Amino acid sequence: MKRFLIGFLTGDLLLVLFVVAYLRFGLANVAADAPTPAWETRWMFSSAHASIRRTVPHDLKSPIPTSDETLIAGGKLYLNDCVGCHGAPGKPPSDFGATFYPPAPQLARDGTTYSEPEIYWVARHGVRRTGMSEQGSSYSDEHLWQLAAFISHITTLPPQVRSAIEPSAGH
Amino acid sequence: MKTFLLGIVSALVVLPIGALAYFRLGLAETRSDARPPAWETRVMTSAVRASVRRRASSIQSPPPENLDDAIVAGGKLYFEGCAGCHGQPGKAGQDLSHYPSVPQLWQVGTKYSEREIHWIIQHGIRNTAMSAYGPFYSDKQLWALARFVRRIDNLPAGLLERIQAKRPPTAKN
């Protein structure tokens, strides 16, 4: 039993040393313009979602109603600050968002599997080791909830909301 | 001896499974509005440096050019495309929004060589907010940016004024 434990600790030590050496010798490719392997994307996205699901307080709920006004207000914020990476409704996906590693999710094209409180959480706190910075210091809570409402409906927007946020439809 | 080896093999199996479970169960913190611990910054920074050094060593040197003009051209590109995250001159501050934090180049300068800066701008840095700018800049522009960023905290006299001037003196021709 003692021998087994010594072996176990040696194995742990070897693994850690191996990882440190791998990093220290510069063998890990850090280029962001290589395609992300599908398994890595799946793995990281599901891990991030699991962590967010775990951290978001269970009683967190939007304090504002999901009305057309809310969606329009959120849509305007989205078109100002988020489109650059996450894509605009009805437009081709963002070239800029694709240059990140991991690539920015194309919300306008693909929608999201996140719930509204989870979107609020991500926008407010950001996601570590991605291009997603925290927005809590630049948006009020109300704006964050408007954004969350808009993003959770981004692929199923009512036509009147769609036309209200399109810049050309402003007059 | 046999039990010792069995111990090693078990560790090699258990540790990766533990790591996978840790992620899968959502135990890894994802919020970016916190600062990385010092050890993490040290390990990651040195891993990135080593990797960039290894990969940038094969980059061809740029064609000879007027250094000051290149720095000025690079500086103008910097103010258009990089200053939003990497900072403006004379404005102290720390980036608290990204994880890891974006280096505030005017304050900390850079330890990377021009070649390495060229590589970083072109390819970006994985798992940070530094995206790849290769599709958006020509090679000449990448070198100009690299020349500028290399000297950002120690610019030759007069160049910052030329960079920030509305029109460069040579704009006529």
Interface residues (C-beta under 8 A of the other chain):
Chain A: M1 R3 F4 L5 I6 G7 F8 L9 T10 G11 D12 L14 L15 V20 L23 R24 F25 G26 L27 A28 N29 V30 A31 A32 D33 A34 W43 S46 S47 A48 H49 A50 S51 I52 R53 R54 T55 D95 F96 T99 F100 Y101 P102 H125 G126 V127 R128 R129 T130 G131 M132 S133 E134 Q135 G136 S137
Chain B: M1 T3 F4 L5 L6 G7 I8 V9 S10 A11 L12 V14 L15 P16 F23 R24 L25 G26 L27 A28 E29 T30 R31 S32 D33 V43 S46 A47 V48 R49 A50 S51 V52 R53 R54 R55 L96 S97 H98 Y99 P100 Q122 H123 G124 I125 R126 N127 T128 A129 M130 S131 A132 Y133 G134 P135 F136
